[in-house]
């Protein structure tokens, strides 16, 4: 419990530290505590509640974050902006303003916003299969205007019709064989995604696709990686950084585990 209370205190401090106005700090704190209390006592999530806009100042820039209190958005928000889960050290990536970034499992766009703060002229191609997330994703990417495009669908080893289970929190949906909670979605291979992005080269490929990374990297043909500089991957149960190293052997990528559940893989010519 002390650890949990300490975490709550960190989130509250972050809320007020970066709030545009005092009322924004109170607003974000209230929604944060509501999320934690409901998660603590019931564990249920709700994706139907309307998102709220909270205005924060990050990296000197005012941002309107659209978040849903009980859909799991609060967890993702703090994981990205408080814990720096998707931070890529400058030793892995030559810092410049204009990057081409693909966001697989874009959820509601928070990772894309995180990268836009560091690389403010970048272009984004966001892939997201969960219909409950798309409207909020669009809202969060509005400020990027024509620098961000959305592909509704799921990344997988091969393109074609798939089934997607979106019965849990907004960030927990995953591809399944079938099931009562499954809905049909379009699946896209990595070759297809890169083609649709229209990027000649992808500086950052962020991947949080709830386990589908295992099938993608197990494919015998990984030639699409020649167009990618840096991979940052959230690893899920059944697929480890060691598994990733084995799959990327002889592809020209070096894998650096950044935490227990994240790995960064860098192409030898990423700085070209």
C-alpha positions as CSV (number, residue, x, y, z in Angstrom):
1,X,0.0,0.0,0.0
2,X,2.8,2.6,0.8
3,X,4.1,2.0,-2.7
4,X,0.7,2.6,-4.3
5,X,0.2,5.7,-2.2
6,X,3.6,7.0,-3.3
7,X,2.7,6.4,-6.9
8,X,-0.6,8.3,-6.5
9,X,1.4,11.2,-5.0
10,X,3.7,11.2,-8.0
11,X,0.8,11.4,-10.4
12,X,-0.9,14.2,-8.4
13,X,2.4,16.2,-8.3
14,X,2.8,15.7,-12.1
15,X,-0.8,16.9,-12.6
16,X,-0.3,20.2,-10.8
17,X,3.3,20.7,-12.0
18,X,2.3,20.7,-15.7
19,X,-1.3,22.1,-15.5
20,X,-1.9,25.2,-17.5
21,X,-4.2,26.5,-14.8
22,X,-4.9,25.4,-11.2
23,X,-8.3,24.1,-12.3
24,X,-6.6,21.8,-14.9
25,X,-4.5,20.3,-12.1
26,X,-7.6,19.7,-9.9
27,X,-9.4,18.2,-12.9
28,X,-6.7,15.8,-13.8
29,X,-6.2,14.8,-10.2
30,X,-9.9,14.1,-9.7
31,X,-10.1,11.9,-12.8
32,X,-6.9,10.1,-11.8
33,X,-8.2,9.3,-8.3
34,X,-11.6,8.2,-9.7
35,X,-9.8,5.8,-12.0
36,X,-7.6,4.4,-9.3
37,X,-10.5,3.9,-6.8
38,X,-12.7,2.2,-9.3
39,X,-9.8,0.0,-10.5
40,X,-8.9,-0.8,-6.9
41,X,-12.4,-1.8,-5.8
42,X,-14.0,-3.2,-8.9
43,X,-11.4,-3.6,-11.7
44,X,-14.1,-2.8,-14.2
45,X,-13.5,-0.5,-17.2
46,X,-15.9,1.6,-19.2
47,X,-15.1,2.9,-22.7
48,X,-18.5,4.6,-23.2
49,X,-17.9,7.6,-21.0
50,X,-17.1,10.8,-22.9
51,X,-13.5,12.0,-22.9
52,X,-12.6,15.2,-21.1
53,X,-9.9,17.7,-22.2
54,X,-7.2,18.6,-19.8
55,X,-4.8,21.3,-20.7
56,X,-1.1,20.8,-19.7
57,X,2.1,22.6,-20.5
58,X,4.9,20.1,-21.6
59,X,8.2,21.1,-23.1
60,X,6.9,24.7,-23.2
61,X,3.9,23.7,-25.3
62,X,0.2,23.8,-24.4
63,X,-1.5,20.5,-25.2
64,X,-5.2,19.5,-24.8
65,X,-5.2,15.8,-23.8
66,X,-8.4,14.0,-24.4
67,X,-8.7,11.2,-21.9
68,X,-11.4,8.8,-20.7
69,X,-11.5,8.3,-16.9
70,X,-12.3,4.6,-16.8
71,X,-11.0,3.2,-20.1
72,X,-7.4,2.7,-19.0
73,X,-6.3,6.0,-20.6
74,X,-5.1,7.3,-17.2
75,X,-2.7,4.4,-16.8
76,X,-1.3,4.9,-20.3
77,X,-1.0,8.7,-19.8
78,X,1.2,8.4,-16.8
79,X,3.2,5.5,-18.2
80,X,4.2,7.6,-21.1
81,X,4.5,11.1,-19.7
82,X,5.6,10.4,-16.1
83,X,7.6,7.2,-16.6
84,X,9.0,8.0,-20.1
85,X,8.1,4.5,-21.2
86,X,8.7,5.3,-24.9
87,X,11.7,7.6,-24.4
88,X,14.6,6.8,-26.9
89,X,18.0,7.9,-25.7
90,X,20.0,10.1,-28.0
91,X,22.7,7.5,-28.3
92,X,20.2,5.4,-30.3
93,X,18.7,8.1,-32.4
94,X,20.3,11.2,-33.9
95,X,18.1,14.0,-32.7
96,X,16.4,16.1,-35.4
97,X,13.1,17.7,-35.8
98,X,11.6,16.0,-38.7
99,X,11.2,12.2,-38.3
100,X,8.9,9.7,-39.9
101,X,7.2,7.8,-37.1
102,X,4.9,4.8,-37.3
103,X,2.8,4.2,-34.2
104,X,1.4,0.6,-34.1
105,X,-1.2,0.1,-31.5
106,X,-1.7,3.8,-31.4
107,X,-4.5,3.6,-28.8
108,X,-5.6,7.2,-28.3
109,X,-2.4,8.8,-29.7
110,X,-0.5,9.6,-26.5
111,X,2.8,8.0,-27.7
112,X,2.6,10.1,-30.9
113,X,2.1,13.2,-28.9
114,X,5.1,12.3,-26.7
115,X,7.3,12.0,-29.8
116,X,5.9,15.1,-31.3
117,X,7.1,17.1,-28.3
118,X,10.7,15.9,-28.9
119,X,10.6,16.0,-32.7
120,X,8.1,18.8,-33.5
121,X,8.1,18.6,-37.3
122,X,7.6,14.9,-37.5
123,X,5.1,13.0,-39.6
124,X,3.0,10.2,-38.0
125,X,1.2,7.1,-39.3
126,X,-1.0,5.6,-36.6
127,X,-2.4,2.1,-36.8
128,X,-5.2,1.3,-34.4
129,X,-7.8,-1.5,-34.6
130,X,-10.1,-0.7,-31.6
131,X,-13.1,1.2,-32.7
132,X,-13.6,2.6,-29.2
133,X,-10.3,4.3,-29.4
134,X,-10.5,5.9,-32.9
135,X,-12.6,8.9,-32.0
136,X,-10.3,9.9,-29.1
137,X,-7.3,9.2,-31.2
138,X,-8.6,11.6,-33.8
139,X,-9.2,14.3,-31.2
140,X,-5.7,13.9,-29.8
141,X,-4.1,14.2,-33.2
142,X,-6.1,17.2,-34.4
143,X,-3.3,19.6,-33.5
144,X,-0.9,17.7,-35.8
145,X,-3.2,18.4,-38.8
146,X,-1.9,16.9,-42.0
147,X,1.2,15.5,-40.3
148,X,-0.7,12.6,-38.8
149,X,-2.7,9.9,-40.6
150,X,-4.7,7.0,-39.2
151,X,-5.1,3.5,-40.5
152,X,-8.0,1.6,-38.8
153,X,-6.8,-2.0,-38.5
154,X,-4.4,-4.3,-36.7
155,X,-0.7,-5.1,-37.4
156,X,-0.1,-8.8,-37.9
157,X,2.2,-11.2,-39.7
158,X,-0.1,-11.3,-42.8
159,X,-2.8,-9.0,-44.2
160,X,-6.4,-10.1,-44.3
161,X,-9.6,-10.3,-42.2
162,X,-9.0,-10.8,-38.5
163,X,-10.9,-10.9,-35.2
164,X,-10.3,-8.5,-32.4
165,X,-11.3,-8.7,-28.8
166,X,-12.0,-5.3,-27.4
167,X,-13.9,-6.3,-24.3
168,X,-11.3,-5.1,-21.8
169,X,-9.6,-1.7,-21.3
170,X,-8.9,0.4,-24.3
171,X,-5.2,-0.6,-24.3
172,X,-5.7,-4.4,-23.7
173,X,-7.5,-5.3,-27.0
174,X,-5.8,-8.0,-29.0
175,X,-6.2,-10.2,-32.1
176,X,-7.9,-13.6,-31.4
177,X,-8.9,-16.6,-33.4
178,X,-12.6,-16.1,-32.6
179,X,-14.9,-15.5,-29.6
180,X,-18.1,-14.1,-28.3
181,X,-16.4,-10.7,-27.7
182,X,-14.5,-10.6,-31.0
183,X,-15.3,-8.1,-33.8
184,X,-14.0,-8.2,-37.4
185,X,-11.1,-6.0,-38.3
186,X,-8.7,-5.6,-41.1
187,X,-5.2,-7.0,-40.5
188,X,-2.1,-5.5,-42.2
189,X,1.3,-7.0,-42.6
190,X,4.4,-4.9,-42.0
191,X,5.1,-4.6,-45.7
192,X,1.5,-3.4,-46.2
193,X,1.8,-0.9,-43.4
194,X,5.0,0.6,-44.7
195,X,3.6,0.9,-48.2
196,X,0.4,2.6,-46.9
197,X,2.5,5.0,-44.7
198,X,4.2,6.3,-47.9
199,X,7.3,6.8,-45.9
200,X,10.5,6.0,-47.8
201,X,12.3,5.5,-44.4
202,X,10.9,5.1,-40.9
203,X,13.0,6.7,-38.2
204,X,10.9,5.3,-35.3
205,X,8.6,2.3,-35.3
206,X,6.8,2.1,-32.0
207,X,5.0,-1.2,-31.5
208,X,2.5,-2.0,-28.7
209,X,0.3,-4.6,-30.3
210,X,-0.6,-6.9,-27.3
211,X,1.4,-10.0,-28.3
212,X,1.1,-9.8,-32.2
213,X,4.8,-8.9,-32.2
214,X,5.7,-12.6,-31.7
215,X,4.1,-13.6,-35.0
216,X,5.5,-10.6,-36.9
217,X,9.1,-11.1,-35.9
218,X,8.9,-14.9,-36.4
219,X,8.3,-14.4,-40.1
220,X,11.1,-15.7,-42.2
221,X,11.1,-12.5,-44.4
222,X,12.0,-9.4,-42.4
223,X,13.3,-7.5,-45.3
224,X,11.0,-4.6,-44.4
225,X,13.3,-3.8,-41.6
226,X,15.7,-2.2,-44.1
227,X,13.4,0.8,-44.2
228,X,13.4,1.2,-40.3
229,X,16.0,2.9,-38.1
230,X,14.8,2.3,-34.5
231,X,12.2,-0.1,-33.1
232,X,10.7,0.4,-29.7
233,X,8.5,-2.5,-28.6
234,X,6.4,-3.2,-25.6
235,X,6.9,-6.9,-25.1
236,X,4.1,-9.1,-23.9
237,X,3.8,-12.5,-22.2
238,X,5.4,-15.2,-24.2
239,X,7.8,-13.0,-26.0
240,X,11.0,-11.6,-24.4
241,X,13.9,-9.4,-25.4
242,X,15.9,-12.6,-25.9
243,X,13.3,-13.9,-28.3
244,X,13.5,-10.6,-30.2
245,X,17.3,-10.9,-30.4
246,X,17.0,-14.3,-31.9
247,X,14.5,-13.1,-34.5
248,X,16.6,-10.1,-35.4
249,X,19.8,-12.0,-35.7
250,X,21.5,-11.1,-39.0
251,X,19.1,-8.3,-39.7
252,X,21.6,-5.6,-38.8
253,X,19.7,-4.6,-35.6
254,X,21.1,-4.5,-32.1
255,X,18.6,-5.1,-29.2
256,X,18.8,-3.1,-26.0
257,X,16.3,-4.1,-23.3
258,X,15.2,-0.8,-21.8
259,X,13.0,-2.3,-19.0
260,X,11.4,-5.6,-18.1
261,X,8.6,-5.1,-20.6
262,X,10.2,-2.8,-23.3
263,X,13.0,-3.3,-25.8
264,X,14.7,-0.9,-28.2
265,X,16.3,-2.3,-31.4
266,X,18.6,-0.1,-33.4
267,X,19.7,-0.5,-37.0
268,X,23.4,-0.3,-37.6
269,X,22.7,2.5,-40.2
270,X,20.0,4.3,-38.2
271,X,22.0,7.6,-38.2
272,X,22.3,7.8,-42.0
